[in-house]
Amino acid sequence: MQKCRCTPQSRKRYFQRISQPLIDRIDICVEAPPLTYGELTGRSVNETSSTIRARVERCQKIQLERYEKEPFHHNSEIPASKMKIYCALGEKQQKYMENIYESMALTGRTYHKILRVARTLADMDGEEMIRLEHLSEAICYRSINEKYWGREA
């Protein structure tokens, strides 16, 4: 497969055709860098599929228990009306997200998506509360939007 030869300007024009409401519906957007030779040949140490699967199953169990009395079962399904309950933020986290909301000109939908992803990251760490590092990581999964769409989403 051949690498794209489009100019940065033509790629940007192409991506700008995608509407903001569509971008808002994407939970996680990251770039996958090319594999190194060590990764390709197995010389680097990677997690096994079974290790990853165990972590995902543990996270799903946490969510199923948390939402056992709700009509939804996963963090991705938390309705906006329940965000304050299940994605509660401490004072520092609240102030941080206020700054992010303003500086990135987030939409309400995107703000809630970031909180849902941060809730999942906290679950993966076995944390009851969402910490700043969970929010920061969740925001990183959205920051590729600026590179390709020229705006935050």
Secondary structure, 3 states (H helix, E strand, C coil): CCCCCCCHHHHHHHHCCCCHHHHHCCCCCCCCCCCCHHHHHCCCCCCCHHHHHHHHHHHHHHHHHHCCCCCCCCHHHCCHHHHHHHCCCCHHHHHHHHHHHHHCCCCHHHHHHHHHHHHHHHHHCCCCCCCHHHHHHHHHCCCHHHHHHCCCC
